[in-house]
Amino acid sequence: MEKCKICGKEFVKINVQHLKTHDTDQETYDKLPEFVPKEVSITKDEKEEKIFGKPLESIEKPLEVFLHEFGITEKELRELVRSYKTGNAIDVVQDIERKQKYGEKHAEQLKDDDLVETSKLLVADALVHKHGFIVTEVTSNPKIWKLKKIN
């Protein structure tokens, strides 16, 4: 077994496909030192920042603007906060439905454009399935869907 010098995963043999996941080639990889695992300790604040982003110093947005931005109702927000505080799992189906509604709502605003670029998969999906668009290109890093209206 070989341990990857970059991520530490074990393989029978490190192959070119795995090296591509690290954006490197065999020649560069061969020059790397052996993998040394790093001990990672993360504080509660750092963990929350990673999940929720940096806390704002002052929040000047009214609640309705916040709710509109995330496409949720006040009731849904309360349920999310309760789930978070009690450590309960967030209902996956509810989360997916909320994201789909957000995608559809955003697509509705873009439906009259001939060309659209979006980084949101569910917006692209709604444009294709509900508003007569086709995907002409998908870029990576960042992932952007480029769409064209066919009607």
MDAnalysis code that builds the backbone (N, CA, C; Angstrom):
import MDAnalysis as mda
import numpy as np

u = mda.Universe.empty(453, n_residues=151, atom_resindex=np.repeat(np.arange(151), 3), trajectory=True)
u.add_TopologyAttr("name", ["N", "CA", "C"] * 151)
u.add_TopologyAttr("resid", np.arange(1, 152))
u.add_TopologyAttr("resname", ["MET", "GLU", "LYS", "CYS", "LYS", "ILE", "CYS", "GLY", "LYS", "GLU", "PHE", "VAL", "LYS", "ILE", "ASN", "VAL", "GLN", "HIS", "LEU", "LYS", "THR", "HIS", "ASP", "THR", "ASP", "GLN", "GLU", "THR", "TYR", "ASP", "LYS", "LEU", "PRO", "GLU", "PHE", "VAL", "PRO", "LYS", "GLU", "VAL", "SER", "ILE", "THR", "LYS", "ASP", "GLU", "LYS", "GLU", "GLU", "LYS", "ILE", "PHE", "GLY", "LYS", "PRO", "LEU", "GLU", "SER", "ILE", "GLU", "LYS", "PRO", "LEU", "GLU", "VAL", "PHE", "LEU", "HIS", "GLU", "PHE", "GLY", "ILE", "THR", "GLU", "LYS", "GLU", "LEU", "ARG", "GLU", "LEU", "VAL", "ARG", "SER", "TYR", "LYS", "THR", "GLY", "ASN", "ALA", "ILE", "ASP", "VAL", "VAL", "GLN", "ASP", "ILE", "GLU", "ARG", "LYS", "GLN", "LYS", "TYR", "GLY", "GLU", "LYS", "HIS", "ALA", "GLU", "GLN", "LEU", "LYS", "ASP", "ASP", "ASP", "LEU", "VAL", "GLU", "THR", "SER", "LYS", "LEU", "LEU", "VAL", "ALA", "ASP", "ALA", "LEU", "VAL", "HIS", "LYS", "HIS", "GLY", "PHE", "ILE", "VAL", "THR", "GLU", "VAL", "THR", "SER", "ASN", "PRO", "LYS", "ILE", "TRP", "LYS", "LEU", "LYS", "LYS", "ILE", "ASN"])
u.atoms.positions = np.array([
    [0.836, -1.186, 0.000],
    [0.000, 0.000, 0.000],
    [0.883, 1.253, 0.000],
    [0.425, 2.264, -0.719],
    [1.120, 3.555, -0.747],
    [0.228, 4.615, -0.137],
    [0.816, 5.497, 0.643],
    [0.071, 6.604, 1.229],
    [0.336, 7.849, 0.382],
    [-0.737, 8.527, -0.010],
    [-0.602, 9.742, -0.808],
    [0.142, 10.796, 0.003],
    [1.138, 11.410, -0.620],
    [1.949, 12.431, 0.052],
    [1.171, 13.730, 0.280],
    [0.035, 13.880, -0.380],
    [-0.721, 15.118, -0.268],
    [-1.873, 14.982, 0.728],
    [-2.695, 13.922, 0.565],
    [-3.877, 13.803, 1.415],
    [-3.780, 12.700, 2.465],
    [-2.810, 11.799, 2.314],
    [-2.622, 10.741, 3.298],
    [-3.495, 9.513, 3.081],
    [-4.331, 9.485, 2.048],
    [-5.152, 8.304, 1.773],
    [-4.257, 7.185, 1.262],
    [-4.651, 5.944, 1.570],
    [-3.849, 4.794, 1.150],
    [-4.415, 4.169, -0.115],
    [-3.514, 3.812, -1.023],
    [-3.874, 3.176, -2.286],
    [-2.907, 2.034, -2.545],
    [-3.347, 1.083, -3.396],
    [-2.433, 0.029, -3.823],
    [-1.281, 0.702, -4.559],
    [-1.599, 1.636, -5.423],
    [-0.589, 2.432, -6.131],
    [-1.190, 3.800, -6.401],
    [-0.419, 4.833, -6.213],
    [-0.875, 6.192, -6.527],
    [-0.890, 6.321, -8.047],
    [-2.068, 6.629, -8.611],
    [-2.162, 6.716, -10.070],
    [-2.385, 8.155, -10.530],
    [-2.327, 8.321, -11.830],
    [-2.451, 9.644, -12.442],
    [-3.809, 10.263, -12.130],
    [-4.867, 9.447, -12.120],
    [-6.202, 9.989, -11.842],
    [-6.260, 10.596, -10.440],
    [-5.652, 9.920, -9.469],
    [-5.652, 10.476, -8.116],
    [-4.836, 11.763, -8.072],
    [-3.720, 11.790, -8.755],
    [-2.894, 13.010, -8.760],
    [-3.655, 14.185, -9.374],
    [-4.511, 13.897, -10.341],
    [-5.320, 14.965, -10.947],
    [-6.260, 15.596, -9.926],
    [-6.719, 14.815, -8.932],
    [-7.603, 15.386, -7.913],
    [-6.870, 16.425, -7.080],
    [-5.541, 16.363, -7.098],
    [-4.724, 17.342, -6.375],
    [-4.101, 18.377, -7.325],
    [-4.527, 18.346, -8.587],
    [-3.978, 19.265, -9.613],
    [-2.463, 19.177, -9.694],
    [-1.946, 17.959, -9.745],
    [-0.502, 17.796, -9.864],
    [-0.203, 16.667, -10.839],
    [1.065, 16.542, -11.218],
    [1.478, 15.461, -12.117],
    [2.496, 14.576, -11.398],
    [2.859, 13.461, -12.034],
    [3.748, 12.480, -11.405],
    [5.106, 13.088, -11.061],
    [5.648, 13.892, -11.970],
    [6.970, 14.477, -11.762],
    [6.990, 15.377, -10.515],
    [5.990, 16.241, -10.391],
    [5.889, 17.135, -9.235],
    [5.645, 16.339, -7.962],
    [4.776, 15.335, -8.058],
    [4.439, 14.510, -6.897],
    [5.671, 13.781, -6.369],
    [6.490, 13.258, -7.272],
    [7.679, 12.501, -6.864],
    [8.665, 13.356, -6.063],
    [8.646, 14.659, -6.259],
    [9.560, 15.555, -5.547],
    [9.063, 15.928, -4.153],
    [7.813, 15.605, -3.845],
    [7.231, 15.976, -2.550],
    [7.792, 15.108, -1.421],
    [7.880, 15.677, -0.212],
    [8.288, 14.860, 0.939],
    [7.145, 13.921, 1.324],
    [7.422, 12.951, 2.172],
    [6.386, 12.019, 2.624],
    [5.283, 12.769, 3.359],
    [4.087, 12.189, 3.380],
    [2.936, 12.787, 4.051],
    [3.154, 12.789, 5.557],
    [2.911, 13.956, 6.155],
    [2.988, 14.074, 7.611],
    [1.641, 14.613, 8.072],
    [0.868, 13.782, 8.803],
    [-0.445, 14.274, 9.246],
    [-0.295, 15.446, 10.197],
    [-1.173, 16.411, 10.034],
    [-1.150, 17.582, 10.914],
    [-2.212, 17.397, 11.968],
    [-1.898, 17.742, 13.174],
    [-2.914, 17.723, 14.212],
    [-3.712, 19.010, 14.082],
    [-4.994, 18.845, 14.020],
    [-5.859, 20.003, 13.841],
    [-6.737, 20.137, 15.070],
    [-6.676, 21.287, 15.664],
    [-7.623, 21.549, 16.746],
    [-8.375, 22.806, 16.354],
    [-9.656, 22.729, 16.500],
    [-10.494, 23.839, 16.076],
    [-11.425, 24.195, 17.234],
    [-11.537, 25.476, 17.490],
    [-12.386, 25.924, 18.592],
    [-13.848, 25.937, 18.150],
    [-14.739, 26.043, 19.097],
    [-16.170, 26.112, 18.799],
    [-16.458, 27.318, 17.904],
    [-15.828, 28.453, 18.200],
    [-16.050, 29.661, 17.390],
    [-15.557, 29.459, 15.960],
    [-14.391, 28.806, 15.795],
    [-13.860, 28.555, 14.456],
    [-14.768, 27.601, 13.686],
    [-15.306, 26.599, 14.381],
    [-16.208, 25.648, 13.747],
    [-17.473, 26.370, 13.274],
    [-18.048, 27.214, 14.127],
    [-19.248, 27.955, 13.745],
    [-18.960, 28.912, 12.587],
    [-17.768, 29.526, 12.609],
    [-17.407, 30.442, 11.531],
    [-17.279, 29.684, 10.213],
    [-16.722, 28.469, 10.260],
    [-16.594, 27.657, 9.061],
    [-17.968, 27.290, 8.501],
    [-18.923, 27.010, 9.373],
    [-20.259, 26.614, 8.948],
    [-21.092, 27.814, 8.530],
    [-21.099, 28.860, 9.351],
    [-22.021, 29.982, 9.145],
    [-21.367, 31.238, 8.581],
    [-20.041, 31.241, 8.458],
    [-19.347, 32.436, 8.004],
    [-19.010, 33.330, 9.186],
    [-18.257, 34.374, 8.911],
    [-17.855, 35.286, 9.983],
    [-19.060, 36.046, 10.511],
    [-19.135, 36.167, 11.835],
    [-20.252, 36.945, 12.373],
    [-20.092, 38.417, 12.019],
    [-21.199, 39.039, 11.730],
    [-21.167, 40.454, 11.394],
    [-21.076, 41.279, 12.669],
    [-20.351, 42.384, 12.597],
    [-20.220, 43.268, 13.755],
    [-21.571, 43.869, 14.119],
    [-22.252, 44.363, 13.098],
    [-23.587, 44.913, 13.343],
    [-24.479, 44.492, 12.185],
    [-25.646, 44.040, 12.509],
    [-26.573, 43.612, 11.474],
    [-27.575, 44.737, 11.264],
    [-27.533, 45.263, 10.058],
    [-28.411, 46.387, 9.763],
    [-29.573, 45.992, 8.864],
    [-29.629, 44.719, 8.465],
    [-30.713, 44.267, 7.598],
    [-31.966, 44.000, 8.413],
    [-33.090, 44.419, 7.905],
    [-34.338, 44.016, 8.550],
    [-34.545, 42.510, 8.348],
    [-35.272, 41.888, 9.242],
    [-35.487, 40.449, 9.182],
    [-36.095, 40.017, 7.854],
    [-37.059, 40.794, 7.322],
    [-37.689, 40.366, 6.063],
    [-36.700, 40.339, 4.918],
    [-35.701, 41.233, 4.907],
    [-34.684, 41.216, 3.856],
    [-33.839, 39.946, 3.992],
    [-33.475, 39.614, 5.215],
    [-32.707, 38.401, 5.487],
    [-33.480, 37.162, 5.030],
    [-34.752, 37.082, 5.392],
    [-35.577, 35.933, 5.027],
    [-35.707, 35.819, 3.509],
    [-35.909, 36.958, 2.840],
    [-36.029, 36.969, 1.379],
    [-34.717, 36.514, 0.732],
    [-33.604, 36.985, 1.264],
    [-32.288, 36.646, 0.715],
    [-32.062, 35.134, 0.722],
    [-32.519, 34.458, 1.771],
    [-32.306, 33.024, 1.893],
    [-33.530, 32.215, 1.454],
    [-34.591, 32.885, 1.046],
    [-35.764, 32.207, 0.540],
    [-36.471, 31.342, 1.571],
    [-36.552, 31.832, 2.817],
    [-37.228, 31.074, 3.866],
    [-38.250, 31.950, 4.578],
    [-39.158, 31.295, 5.266],
    [-40.152, 32.028, 6.051],
    [-39.634, 32.164, 7.478],
    [-40.280, 33.033, 8.241],
    [-39.886, 33.203, 9.640],
    [-40.084, 31.889, 10.405],
    [-41.155, 31.178, 10.081],
    [-41.419, 29.883, 10.738],
    [-40.280, 28.899, 10.463],
    [-39.829, 28.836, 9.198],
    [-38.721, 27.935, 8.852],
    [-37.441, 28.332, 9.583],
    [-37.192, 29.642, 9.679],
    [-36.016, 30.116, 10.396],
    [-36.071, 29.697, 11.860],
    [-37.231, 29.850, 12.479],
    [-37.387, 29.441, 13.881],
    [-37.118, 27.946, 14.053],
    [-37.630, 27.135, 13.114],
    [-37.406, 25.691, 13.182],
    [-35.916, 25.358, 13.029],
    [-35.243, 26.062, 12.121],
    [-33.809, 25.843, 11.930],
    [-33.019, 26.191, 13.197],
    [-33.358, 27.317, 13.800],
    [-32.667, 27.747, 15.020],
    [-32.916, 26.740, 16.140],
    [-34.165, 26.300, 16.296],
    [-34.477, 25.297, 17.326],
    [-33.680, 24.020, 17.090],
    [-33.639, 23.567, 15.847],
    [-32.887, 22.350, 15.516],
    [-31.407, 22.525, 15.844],
    [-30.864, 23.681, 15.473],
    [-29.448, 23.952, 15.735],
    [-29.168, 23.963, 17.238],
    [-30.008, 24.656, 17.998],
    [-29.772, 24.786, 19.445],
    [-29.943, 23.467, 20.183],
    [-30.853, 22.623, 19.711],
    [-31.077, 21.348, 20.395],
    [-30.196, 20.238, 19.838],
    [-29.487, 20.521, 18.746],
    [-28.613, 19.508, 18.157],
    [-29.350, 18.508, 17.293],
    [-30.622, 18.776, 16.992],
    [-31.391, 17.866, 16.142],
    [-31.008, 18.055, 14.683],
    [-31.179, 16.997, 13.921],
    [-30.882, 17.071, 12.490],
    [-31.915, 17.943, 11.794],
    [-31.475, 18.659, 10.793],
    [-32.386, 19.479, 10.001],
    [-33.020, 18.574, 8.954],
    [-34.321, 18.678, 8.787],
    [-35.051, 17.849, 7.847],
    [-34.518, 18.078, 6.433],
    [-33.940, 17.043, 5.846],
    [-33.314, 17.149, 4.535],
    [-34.339, 17.472, 3.453],
    [-35.493, 16.832, 3.515],
    [-36.527, 17.073, 2.508],
    [-36.962, 18.534, 2.539],
    [-37.162, 19.048, 3.749],
    [-37.564, 20.453, 3.891],
    [-36.476, 21.362, 3.325],
    [-35.225, 21.049, 3.576],
    [-34.113, 21.854, 3.087],
    [-34.062, 21.840, 1.560],
    [-34.250, 20.670, 0.970],
    [-34.233, 20.558, -0.487],
    [-35.394, 21.347, -1.096],
    [-36.581, 21.200, -0.515],
    [-37.748, 21.932, -1.031],
    [-37.525, 23.438, -0.951],
    [-36.940, 23.897, 0.155],
    [-36.675, 25.326, 0.322],
    [-35.692, 25.801, -0.748],
    [-34.665, 25.011, -1.018],
    [-33.678, 25.395, -2.030],
    [-34.293, 25.394, -3.422],
    [-35.180, 24.426, -3.701],
    [-35.840, 24.386, -5.002],
    [-36.730, 25.611, -5.194],
    [-37.474, 25.981, -4.157],
    [-38.333, 27.171, -4.247],
    [-37.491, 28.413, -4.501],
    [-36.344, 28.504, -3.815],
    [-35.448, 29.639, -4.017],
    [-34.964, 29.654, -5.468],
    [-34.570, 28.488, -5.998],
    [-34.105, 28.396, -7.382],
    [-35.178, 28.812, -8.363],
    [-36.403, 28.360, -8.121],
    [-37.511, 28.709, -9.002],
    [-37.828, 30.201, -8.944],
    [-37.780, 30.759, -7.746],
    [-38.065, 32.189, -7.580],
    [-37.003, 33.035, -8.298],
    [-35.745, 32.645, -8.157],
    [-34.655, 33.383, -8.801],
    [-34.727, 33.209, -10.320],
    [-35.074, 31.999, -10.780],
    [-35.203, 31.741, -12.216],
    [-36.314, 32.590, -12.819],
    [-37.382, 32.789, -12.056],
    [-38.507, 33.612, -12.507],
    [-38.027, 35.032, -12.849],
    [-37.078, 35.539, -12.081],
    [-36.553, 36.885, -12.322],
    [-35.662, 36.932, -13.568],
    [-35.096, 35.786, -13.961],
    [-34.154, 35.736, -15.083],
    [-34.781, 35.214, -16.380],
    [-36.018, 34.763, -16.332],
    [-36.633, 34.047, -17.453],
    [-36.748, 34.867, -18.734],
    [-36.736, 36.195, -18.654],
    [-36.882, 37.030, -19.845],
    [-35.543, 37.349, -20.518],
    [-34.437, 36.997, -19.871],
    [-33.117, 37.220, -20.465],
    [-32.843, 36.155, -21.524],
    [-32.062, 36.499, -22.546],
    [-31.700, 35.526, -23.582],
    [-30.509, 34.677, -23.155],
    [-29.567, 35.291, -22.443],
    [-28.383, 34.585, -21.946],
    [-28.301, 34.782, -20.443],
    [-28.025, 33.700, -19.729],
    [-27.955, 33.771, -18.275],
    [-26.733, 32.998, -17.807],
    [-26.055, 33.535, -16.801],
    [-24.980, 32.821, -16.117],
    [-25.352, 32.763, -14.648],
    [-25.255, 31.564, -14.054],
    [-25.572, 31.418, -12.638],
    [-24.646, 30.403, -11.990],
    [-24.373, 30.628, -10.732],
    [-23.561, 29.670, -9.973],
    [-24.452, 28.731, -9.169],
    [-25.767, 28.875, -9.318],
    [-26.721, 28.073, -8.553],
    [-27.336, 26.996, -9.441],
    [-27.073, 25.739, -9.101],
    [-27.585, 24.613, -9.873],
    [-29.104, 24.635, -9.952],
    [-29.771, 24.920, -8.845],
    [-31.232, 24.869, -8.848],
    [-31.854, 26.001, -9.661],
    [-31.144, 27.106, -9.813],
    [-31.619, 28.181, -10.691],
    [-31.502, 27.705, -12.140],
    [-30.352, 27.120, -12.479],
    [-30.151, 26.596, -13.835],
    [-31.190, 25.520, -14.143],
    [-31.442, 24.647, -13.193],
    [-32.415, 23.574, -13.373],
    [-33.812, 24.144, -13.650],
    [-34.218, 25.136, -12.890],
    [-35.537, 25.741, -13.091],
    [-35.609, 26.446, -14.446],
    [-34.537, 27.103, -14.854],
    [-34.541, 27.774, -16.155],
    [-34.697, 26.757, -17.283],
    [-34.038, 25.611, -17.161],
    [-34.119, 24.578, -18.196],
    [-35.498, 23.935, -18.210],
    [-35.979, 23.518, -17.046],
    [-37.211, 22.729, -16.992],
    [-38.498, 23.553, -17.002],
    [-38.427, 24.833, -16.692],
    [-39.663, 25.620, -16.626],
    [-39.711, 26.806, -17.588],
    [-38.533, 27.212, -18.112],
    [-38.526, 28.448, -18.895],
    [-37.858, 28.329, -20.262],
    [-37.612, 27.112, -20.731],
    [-37.124, 26.924, -22.098],
    [-35.689, 27.330, -22.358],
    [-34.806, 27.075, -21.433],
    [-33.389, 27.359, -21.632],
    [-32.638, 26.052, -21.884],
    [-31.455, 26.172, -22.494],
    [-30.537, 25.036, -22.587],
    [-29.203, 25.469, -21.983],
    [-28.483, 24.501, -21.464],
    [-27.158, 24.777, -20.911],
    [-26.171, 24.736, -22.066],
    [-25.426, 25.817, -22.249],
    [-24.441, 25.864, -23.332],
    [-23.042, 25.543, -22.842],
    [-22.804, 25.771, -21.547],
    [-21.467, 25.513, -20.998],
    [-21.551, 25.481, -19.482],
    [-20.681, 24.677, -18.886],
    [-20.538, 24.666, -17.435],
    [-19.054, 24.808, -17.146],
    [-18.687, 25.868, -16.470],
    [-17.277, 26.069, -16.123],
    [-17.025, 25.466, -14.745],
    [-15.753, 25.293, -14.433],
    [-15.436, 24.814, -13.083],
    [-14.497, 25.805, -12.430],
    [-14.539, 25.810, -11.119],
    [-13.642, 26.652, -10.326],
    [-13.731, 28.133, -10.652],
    [-14.775, 28.829, -10.409],
    [-16.019, 28.401, -9.793],
    [-16.940, 27.783, -10.830],
    [-17.872, 26.959, -10.360],
    [-18.823, 26.303, -11.245],
    [-19.888, 27.326, -11.643],
    [-19.975, 27.571, -12.943],
    [-20.938, 28.527, -13.498],
    [-21.687, 27.837, -14.636],
    [-23.017, 27.884, -14.579],
    [-23.841, 27.366, -15.656],
    [-24.156, 28.521, -16.582],
    [-23.849, 28.355, -17.875],
    [-24.174, 29.353, -18.886],
    [-25.333, 28.791, -19.684],
    [-26.420, 29.575, -19.770],
    [-27.641, 29.107, -20.398],
    [-28.100, 30.073, -21.487],
    [-28.831, 29.506, -22.451],
    [-29.357, 30.299, -23.556],
    [-30.828, 29.935, -23.738],
    [-31.645, 30.952, -23.930],
    [-33.084, 30.734, -24.137],
    [-33.295, 30.209, -25.550],
    [-34.093, 29.144, -25.671],
    [-34.306, 28.557, -27.009],
    [-35.662, 28.886, -27.598],
    [-36.516, 29.544, -26.879],
    [-37.852, 29.904, -27.409],
    [-37.791, 31.144, -28.234],
])
